[in-house]
Amino acid sequence: MHVAGRIEDYALIGDMQTAALVGRDGTVDWLCLPRFDSHAVFAGLLGTEEHGFWRVGPAHPAGGDPPQADRRRYRGDSLVLESEWDTPRGTVRIIDFMPPRENHAPQLVRIVEGVSGRVRMRSALRMRFSYGWVVPWVHKVGQRTVAVAGPDSVWLDTEADTYGKDLTTYSDFTVGPGDRVAFTISWEASHREAPELPEPEEALRTTEDFWREWVETCTYHGPYREAVVRSLITLKALTYAPTGGIVAAPTTSLPEEIGGVRNWDYRFTWLRDAAITLSSLLRTGYREEARAWREWLLRAVAGDPENLQIMYGIAGERELSEAELSWLPGYEGSKPVRVGNGAAGQLQLDVYGEMVEALHLGHMTGLARNDYAQLLQLKLIGYLENHWEEKDEGIWEVRGPRRHFVHSKVMAWVAVDRTVKLIESGDVDGPLERWRALRDEIHRQVCEKGYDKERNTFTQSYGSKELDASLLLIPQMGFLPPDDKRVIGTIEAIQRELTTEDGFVLRYPTSSEAGEHGAAENVDGLAGEEGAFLACSFWLADDLAMIGRVDEARKLFEKLLALRNDVGLLAEEWDSARQRQVGNFPQAFSHVPLIDTALRLTASGAYGV
């Protein structure tokens, strides 16, 4: 009986419109069709085999655990996955990929290749629509097998013989040296004609060509190139090609604490990813992706900056209602399983800063001028001018009381600062003196109310004693110079109070504030704890390099690289107690700062020989 593997046991394949997770035992446990945010066809990752899976691998005794691959890797700089099993009777290889879509239906292709000996193989395909809730009608149409339920149909094409048993489609076959047996599933709306017959070998060639040509654009050739390129490929895979939006992760409800309730849907596009993603893309040569990302931002926000959301759907949708899927038991019992994200309706003032920083970066790096982008920037500051002093939920989307979060105020300063610089450049007209005064007022207030003189550190919110890893962005955003004693004091305080025993950074203390009756209560309004946040750990490495502690920065960076799984992927967090990756996977917000830190360390020469 197959159960979901560790989060880091999965590899990613995708077609830049959706993605699948493939386990070490050859099981696809997660796939949404036809988009990242569609209902899952395989939801075994959040449940059991009953909720949908597709396993291809060496045959094994009934009731036994499927054998794990002995080796796996991506083929060169691509998103084509190879997994190999050494069995008593020989060696077999499976090649998994999703061809980039052009005019064909979304496809997942699995090619079984004999390497040596003769190996008995089995494919077991159990499709369950609507996140494992709906059993489709499965039947034959000529030589093809189709599963239909409501608006969806999924077609299986293979030259191998298939048969149905226990609501599962099986194929048993043997491969010898050089034999290749292909399986393809294709999605199509159920009311439309069947998708064209796939051509697996041709699809493999075009997929490899696509990725090879795409990677050739990369301008980074430093010592961390393998990690940077794999992270860039991951970001590209998480991009919804028709619009340019990038999902935070292709999964929902992978827990931040195993068995806990901190389980969220990340198949949406966060505005706060904009600036750091644009920066990474532009600094590594990917101007077209950066342009598409900026255009997505402009369409999503449209002419309504007063109602700016922190996140949108991958095509710019605003309605992201949150619901719980009661029939799914959750990853390793982590409930509830959520779809949608209620945080979309929160007030997070930092997104105004991140939005303006993204537009500023595009302007400064020579992206083609966009008059609407500049007009929007002025509108954003006009709104922020009247609202920056409000309390909000902050960067971490806390579900507790609103506060005057220091990071939110710093990012409000960033928004005004970048706009002042735009006006000073002469590219746009605006109330320069008034906004210079506003910039100075925000800076003065943060330094007065958000700074603890006794401990020489900025704090999470005004009047709080708590720290917050987002304070690490103060020097990176230019709010204060790296050599300012308050910056150095904040970095050292975070190292003392927010790092785990293995040196990684927590976002904030989840349960160390006293409530009104004196008892400790969670500052984010949620039960339980969470792991070290990998993006924050990369931020610490950046800050250490900025204040001249480059040796320490390099060592932390290389410790973080060692957390990647065998194919170079990172989740959102690291559970130091269990020594496991946790949170949604793979996580764009982990891979983007990896790229930025690699670039900073390379520029400083802070790497081993």
C-alpha positions in Angstrom: 0.0 0.0 0.0 1.5 3.3 -1.1 1.5 6.2 1.3 2.7 9.7 0.5 6.5 10.2 0.8 8.4 12.9 2.7 7.8 16.3 1.1 11.4 16.3 -0.1 11.0 12.9 -1.7 9.1 14.5 -4.6 10.4 15.9 -7.9 8.7 18.5 -10.0 7.6 18.2 -13.6 5.4 20.7 -15.4 4.4 22.5 -18.6 4.2 26.1 -17.3 0.5 25.9 -16.8 0.3 23.1 -14.2 2.7 20.7 -12.5 2.9 17.2 -11.1 4.9 15.8 -8.1 6.6 12.4 -8.7 7.8 10.3 -5.7 10.9 8.2 -5.4 8.8 5.1 -5.9 7.5 6.3 -9.3 4.1 7.5 -8.0 2.5 10.8 -9.2 0.7 11.9 -6.1 -0.3 15.4 -7.1 -1.6 16.8 -10.4 -4.2 19.5 -11.0 -5.6 19.8 -14.5 -5.7 21.9 -16.6 -4.2 24.7 -14.4 -2.2 25.0 -11.2 -5.4 26.1 -9.4 -7.7 23.5 -11.0 -9.1 20.6 -9.0 -6.6 17.7 -8.5 -6.9 14.6 -10.5 -4.3 12.9 -8.3 -4.7 14.0 -4.6 -3.0 11.1 -2.9 -0.4 13.5 -1.5 -3.1 14.8 0.9 -4.9 11.5 1.5 -4.4 7.9 0.4 -4.4 5.9 -2.8 -8.2 6.2 -2.8 -7.8 9.9 -3.6 -6.0 9.3 -6.9 -2.4 8.4 -8.0 -0.4 7.0 -10.9 2.4 4.7 -10.1 4.8 3.2 -12.7 7.6 1.1 -11.5 8.9 -2.5 -11.1 6.2 -5.0 -10.1 6.2 -5.8 -6.4 4.2 -8.3 -4.2 0.6 -7.3 -3.5 0.4 -5.5 -0.2 4.1 -4.6 -0.1 5.7 -1.2 -0.4 6.6 -0.1 -3.9 10.4 -0.2 -4.4 12.2 3.2 -4.3 14.3 4.3 -7.2 18.0 3.8 -6.6 18.9 7.0 -8.6 17.1 9.9 -10.1 18.1 13.2 -11.7 16.9 15.8 -14.2 18.4 15.3 -17.6 20.9 18.2 -17.8 19.4 21.6 -17.3 15.8 20.6 -18.0 12.6 19.6 -16.3 12.8 16.0 -17.7 13.1 13.6 -14.8 14.9 10.2 -15.0 14.5 7.6 -12.3 16.3 4.2 -12.2 15.7 1.0 -10.3 18.2 -1.8 -9.9 16.3 -5.0 -9.5 17.4 -8.6 -9.1 16.5 -9.2 -12.7 17.9 -6.0 -14.2 17.8 -2.2 -14.4 15.0 -0.1 -15.7 14.6 3.7 -16.2 11.5 5.9 -16.3 11.5 9.3 -18.0 8.8 11.6 -16.8 8.0 15.0 -18.2 5.2 17.4 -19.3 5.7 18.9 -22.8 5.3 22.8 -22.8 1.9 23.5 -24.2 1.5 25.0 -27.6 -1.6 23.9 -29.4 -2.0 20.5 -27.8 -3.8 19.3 -24.7 -2.0 19.2 -21.4 -0.1 16.0 -21.2 1.9 14.0 -18.7 4.3 11.5 -20.4 6.0 8.5 -18.8 8.5 6.5 -20.9 9.7 3.2 -19.5 13.1 2.2 -20.8 14.9 -1.1 -20.3 18.5 -0.7 -19.4 19.7 -4.3 -18.6 18.2 -7.7 -17.9 14.4 -8.2 -18.2 12.3 -6.4 -15.6 8.6 -7.0 -15.0 6.8 -3.6 -14.7 3.4 -2.4 -13.7 1.4 0.8 -14.3 -1.4 1.5 -11.8 -3.6 4.5 -12.7 -6.4 5.6 -10.4 -8.0 8.9 -11.4 -10.2 10.7 -8.9 -11.6 14.1 -9.9 -12.4 17.0 -7.6 -9.5 16.4 -5.2 -10.3 12.7 -4.8 -14.0 13.1 -4.2 -15.4 12.0 -7.6 -15.0 8.6 -9.2 -15.1 9.1 -13.0 -16.7 6.9 -15.6 -13.8 5.0 -17.2 -14.3 3.3 -20.5 -12.6 2.4 -23.8 -12.9 4.4 -27.0 -11.1 2.3 -29.6 -7.6 1.6 -28.2 -7.8 4.6 -25.9 -9.0 4.7 -22.2 -10.9 7.8 -21.1 -12.1 8.9 -17.6 -15.0 11.3 -17.6 -16.6 13.2 -14.8 -18.6 16.5 -15.1 -16.6 19.0 -17.1 -13.3 17.0 -17.2 -12.0 14.1 -19.2 -8.5 12.5 -19.0 -7.3 10.2 -21.8 -4.7 7.4 -21.4 -2.8 6.4 -24.4 -0.2 3.5 -24.5 0.8 0.6 -26.7 0.8 -1.7 -23.6 -2.3 -3.8 -22.8 -4.5 -2.3 -20.1 -7.2 -3.8 -17.9 -9.5 -2.5 -15.1 -9.7 -3.8 -11.6 -10.9 -2.3 -8.3 -11.6 1.1 -10.0 -8.0 1.2 -11.2 -6.5 0.9 -14.7 -3.5 -1.5 -14.8 -0.9 -2.5 -17.3 1.6 -5.4 -16.7 4.5 -5.7 -19.1 8.2 -6.6 -19.3 11.1 -4.5 -20.7 14.5 -5.7 -21.9 17.6 -3.7 -23.0 16.6 -0.9 -25.3 12.8 -1.5 -25.0 10.7 1.7 -24.6 7.1 1.7 -23.6 5.3 5.0 -23.3 2.2 6.1 -21.4 0.6 9.5 -21.8 -2.4 11.1 -20.1 -4.0 14.1 -21.7 -6.7 16.4 -20.3 -9.6 17.8 -22.4 -12.9 19.4 -21.5 -15.4 16.5 -21.5 -17.8 18.2 -24.0 -15.1 18.5 -26.6 -13.6 16.0 -29.0 -10.9 13.7 -27.9 -7.4 15.2 -27.8 -5.0 14.2 -30.6 -3.0 11.1 -30.2 0.3 11.9 -28.5 3.7 11.4 -29.9 5.8 10.7 -26.8 9.3 10.4 -28.4 8.8 13.6 -30.4 7.4 15.3 -27.3 10.6 14.3 -25.4 12.8 15.8 -28.0 11.0 19.1 -28.1 10.8 19.4 -24.3 14.5 18.9 -23.9 15.2 21.4 -26.7 12.9 23.9 -25.0 14.7 23.8 -21.7 18.2 23.7 -23.2 17.5 26.8 -25.2 15.8 28.6 -22.3 18.8 27.9 -19.9 21.2 29.3 -22.5 19.8 32.7 -21.8 21.1 32.6 -18.2 24.0 35.1 -17.7 25.1 33.8 -14.4 28.3 31.6 -14.6 29.5 31.8 -11.0 30.4 29.0 -8.6 26.8 28.3 -7.6 25.6 28.0 -11.1 24.0 24.5 -10.7 21.9 25.8 -7.8 21.0 29.0 -9.5 20.0 27.4 -12.8 17.8 24.7 -11.0 16.1 27.5 -9.1 15.5 29.5 -12.2 14.1 26.4 -14.0 11.8 25.9 -10.9 10.6 29.5 -11.1 9.9 29.1 -14.9 8.0 25.9 -14.1 5.9 27.8 -11.6 5.0 30.5 -14.1 1.6 30.4 -15.7 2.7 31.0 -19.3 -0.5 32.5 -20.7 -0.3 35.5 -18.2 3.2 35.6 -16.7 1.9 35.2 -13.1 4.0 32.9 -10.9 2.4 30.7 -8.3 4.0 30.6 -4.8 3.9 26.8 -5.0 2.0 24.2 -7.0 0.5 22.6 -3.9 -2.0 23.2 -1.2 -2.0 22.3 2.5 1.4 20.7 2.8 1.8 21.5 6.5 4.2 24.0 8.2 4.0 21.7 11.2 3.4 17.9 10.6 0.0 17.1 12.1 -0.8 20.7 12.6 -3.3 23.2 11.2 -1.0 25.6 9.4 -1.9 24.3 6.0 -2.6 26.8 3.2 -3.3 27.0 -0.5 -0.3 28.5 -2.3 -1.4 28.1 -5.9 -1.8 31.8 -6.3 0.4 34.8 -7.1 1.5 37.1 -4.3 2.4 40.7 -5.0 5.2 40.6 -2.5 7.0 38.1 -4.7 7.1 40.7 -7.4 10.2 42.8 -6.5 12.4 39.9 -5.5 11.3 37.8 -8.5 11.8 40.7 -10.9 15.3 41.3 -9.4 16.3 37.7 -9.8 15.1 37.4 -13.4 16.6 40.7 -14.5 20.0 40.0 -12.9 20.2 36.6 -14.6 19.3 37.7 -18.1 15.6 36.8 -18.3 14.1 40.1 -19.5 11.2 38.6 -21.3 10.0 36.8 -18.2 10.4 40.0 -16.1 8.4 42.0 -18.7 5.6 39.4 -18.6 5.6 39.5 -14.8 5.3 43.3 -14.8 2.5 43.1 -17.3 0.7 40.6 -15.1 1.1 43.0 -12.1 -0.4 45.9 -14.1 -3.4 43.9 -15.2 -4.1 42.4 -11.8 -4.0 45.8 -10.0 -5.8 47.5 -12.9 -7.2 50.9 -12.0 -8.1 50.1 -8.5 -5.1 50.7 -6.1 -7.5 51.5 -3.2 -8.5 47.8 -3.2 -5.1 46.3 -3.8 -5.0 42.7 -2.7 -1.9 40.9 -1.4 -2.5 38.0 -3.9 -4.4 37.2 -7.0 -5.3 34.2 -9.1 -2.8 33.2 -11.8 -4.8 35.1 -14.4 -5.4 38.1 -12.1 -8.6 36.7 -10.4 -9.6 38.5 -7.2 -12.1 36.1 -5.7 -10.0 33.4 -3.8 -12.6 32.2 -1.3 -11.2 29.7 1.3 -12.9 26.4 1.9 -12.0 23.1 3.6 -12.1 19.7 2.0 -13.4 17.5 4.8 -13.0 14.2 2.9 -9.2 14.5 2.7 -7.3 13.4 5.8 -4.4 15.7 5.0 -0.7 15.1 4.6 0.4 12.8 7.4 -2.9 13.7 9.2 -2.4 17.5 8.9 -5.9 18.9 8.8 -7.7 20.9 7.5 -7.0 20.7 3.8 -7.8 24.1 2.4 -8.4 25.4 -1.1 -8.6 29.1 -1.8 -6.9 31.6 0.6 -8.8 33.9 3.0 -5.7 36.0 3.5 -6.4 37.6 0.1 -8.8 40.0 1.9 -6.3 41.1 4.5 -4.8 44.6 4.8 -1.1 44.3 4.3 0.4 47.7 3.7 3.8 46.3 2.8 2.5 45.2 -0.6 2.4 48.8 -1.7 6.1 49.0 -1.1 6.7 45.7 -2.9 4.6 46.8 -5.8 6.4 50.1 -6.2 9.8 48.4 -5.8 8.9 46.0 -8.6 7.9 48.9 -10.9 11.1 50.8 -9.9 13.3 47.9 -10.7 11.7 47.5 -14.1 12.3 51.2 -14.8 15.9 51.2 -13.5 16.9 48.2 -15.5 15.6 49.4 -18.8 12.4 47.5 -19.3 10.4 49.2 -22.0 8.7 52.3 -20.7 5.1 51.8 -19.6 3.2 55.0 -19.0 0.4 53.2 -17.1 3.1 51.7 -14.7 4.2 55.2 -13.8 0.6 56.5 -13.4 -0.2 53.5 -11.2 2.8 54.2 -9.1 1.6 57.7 -8.4 -1.9 56.4 -7.5 -0.4 53.9 -5.1 1.4 56.6 -3.2 -1.6 58.8 -3.2 -3.5 56.0 -1.4 -0.6 55.2 0.9 -0.3 58.8 1.9 -3.6 58.6 3.7 -3.3 55.1 5.0 0.3 54.3 6.0 -0.4 54.9 9.7 -3.0 52.2 9.9 -2.5 48.9 11.6 -2.4 45.8 9.4 -1.8 42.1 9.3 1.7 42.3 8.1 3.9 40.3 5.7 3.3 37.0 7.4 -0.5 37.2 7.1 -1.2 36.8 10.7 -4.7 35.9 11.7 -4.4 37.6 15.1 -5.0 41.3 15.9 -3.8 44.0 13.5 -0.6 45.8 14.6 1.7 48.5 13.5 4.2 46.1 12.0 7.6 47.6 11.5 8.2 45.9 8.2 4.9 47.3 6.8 6.1 50.8 7.7 9.5 50.2 6.2 7.9 49.1 2.9 5.7 52.2 3.0 8.9 54.2 3.2 10.3 52.2 0.2 7.2 53.0 -1.9 7.5 56.7 -1.2 11.3 56.7 -1.6 11.2 55.0 -5.0 8.5 57.4 -6.2 10.5 60.4 -5.0 13.4 59.2 -7.0 11.2 58.7 -10.1 10.0 62.3 -9.8 13.6 63.5 -9.3 14.6 61.7 -12.5 12.2 63.9 -14.5 10.3 61.0 -15.9 7.1 61.9 -14.1 5.5 64.9 -12.4 4.4 64.7 -8.8 4.3 66.6 -5.4 8.0 66.2 -4.8 8.4 68.3 -1.6 5.3 66.9 0.0 6.4 63.3 -0.6 10.0 64.0 0.5 8.5 65.2 3.8 6.3 62.1 3.9 9.3 59.9 3.4 11.1 61.6 6.2 8.1 61.3 8.5 7.7 57.6 8.0 11.5 57.1 8.6 11.4 59.2 11.8 8.4 57.3 13.1 9.9 53.8 12.5 13.2 54.7 14.1 11.3 56.2 17.1 8.5 53.7 17.7 9.9 50.5 16.1 13.3 50.5 17.7 14.2 49.2 21.1 17.2 51.3 22.4 17.9 49.1 25.4 18.4 46.0 23.2 19.7 47.9 20.1 17.3 46.2 17.8 14.2 47.0 15.7 11.1 45.0 16.8 8.2 43.2 15.1 5.7 46.0 15.8 5.5 49.3 17.6 5.9 48.8 21.4 6.6 45.1 21.0 9.6 43.2 22.5 9.3 40.5 19.8 11.6 40.2 16.9 10.7 39.4 13.3 12.9 38.1 10.5 11.4 40.6 8.0 13.6 43.2 9.8 16.5 41.7 7.9 15.2 43.5 4.9 15.9 46.9 6.4 19.4 47.2 4.9 18.5 45.4 1.7 15.7 47.9 1.0 18.1 50.8 1.7 16.1 52.1 4.7 19.4 52.2 6.7 23.0 51.5 5.6 24.4 48.1 6.5 27.0 49.6 8.8 24.4 51.4 11.0 24.7 50.2 14.5 20.9 49.7 14.7 21.1 47.4 11.6 24.0 45.4 13.1 22.2 45.2 16.4 19.1 43.9 14.8 21.0 41.2 12.8 22.7 40.0 16.0 19.5 40.0 18.0 17.8 37.9 15.3 20.7 35.5 15.4 20.3 35.2 19.2 16.6 35.0 19.5 15.2 33.7 16.2 17.6 31.0 15.0 17.3 27.3 15.6 20.1 25.1 16.9 21.2 24.4 13.4 21.4 28.1 12.6 18.3 28.7 10.5 15.9 31.5 11.0 12.3 31.5 12.3 9.9 34.1 11.0 8.9 35.2 14.5 8.2 33.6 17.9 4.8 32.1 17.6 3.8 31.8 21.2 5.9 34.0 23.4 3.7 37.0 24.1 1.5 37.2 27.2 -2.2 37.7 26.6 -4.5 39.9 28.7 -4.7 37.3 31.5 -0.9 36.7 31.6 -0.9 33.4 29.7 1.2 32.9 26.6 -0.8 33.1 23.4 0.2 32.8 19.7 0.9 36.2 18.2 -0.4 35.0 14.8 -3.8 33.8 16.0 -3.0 30.1 15.1 -2.3 27.0 17.2 0.9 25.1 17.0 4.4 26.0 15.8 6.2 26.1 12.4 9.7 25.3 11.0 12.5 27.7 10.2 11.6 29.8 7.2 14.1 29.3 4.4 13.7 32.7 2.7 14.5 34.4 6.0 17.6 32.2 6.4 18.8 33.4 3.0 18.1 37.0 4.1 20.3 36.5 7.1 23.1 35.2 4.8 22.6 38.3 2.6 22.8 40.6 5.6 25.9 39.0 7.0 27.6 39.5 3.7 26.5 43.2 3.6 28.0 43.9 7.0 31.3 42.3 6.1 30.9 38.8 7.7 31.2 37.1 4.4 32.8 33.9 5.6 29.8 33.4 8.0 27.4 34.3 5.2 29.0 31.7 2.8 28.8 29.0 5.5 25.2 29.6 6.2 24.4 29.7 2.4 26.1 26.4 1.8 24.2 24.9 4.8 21.0 26.0 3.2 22.0 24.5 -0.2 22.6 21.2 1.6 18.9 21.2 2.6 17.8 20.9 -1.0 16.6 17.5 -2.0 18.4 15.2 -4.4 17.1 17.1 -7.4 17.7 20.6 -6.0 14.3 21.6 -4.7 13.2 23.4 -1.5 9.9 23.7 0.3 8.9 26.7 2.4 10.4 25.7 5.7 12.8 23.3 7.5 11.7 21.3 10.6 14.9 21.2 12.6 13.6 18.6 15.1 12.5 16.2 12.4 15.2 17.2 10.0 12.6 17.5 7.2 11.4 20.0 4.7 7.9 21.2 5.5 5.3 23.5 3.9 4.2 23.8 0.3 6.7 22.5 -2.3 8.6 23.5 -4.2 8.4 27.1 -2.9 9.2 30.1 -5.2 9.8 32.2 -2.1 12.7 29.9 -1.2 14.3 29.6 -4.6 14.2 33.4 -5.4 16.4 34.4 -2.4 18.7 31.5 -3.1 19.4 33.1 -6.4 19.9 36.5 -4.9 22.2 35.3 -2.2 24.3 33.4 -4.7 24.7 36.5 -6.8 25.7 38.6 -3.8 28.2 36.1 -2.5 29.7 35.7 -6.0 30.1 39.4 -6.3 31.8 39.6 -3.0 34.1 36.7 -3.8 32.9 34.9 -0.7 33.0 31.3 -1.8 35.2 28.4 -1.4 37.7 27.2 -4.0 
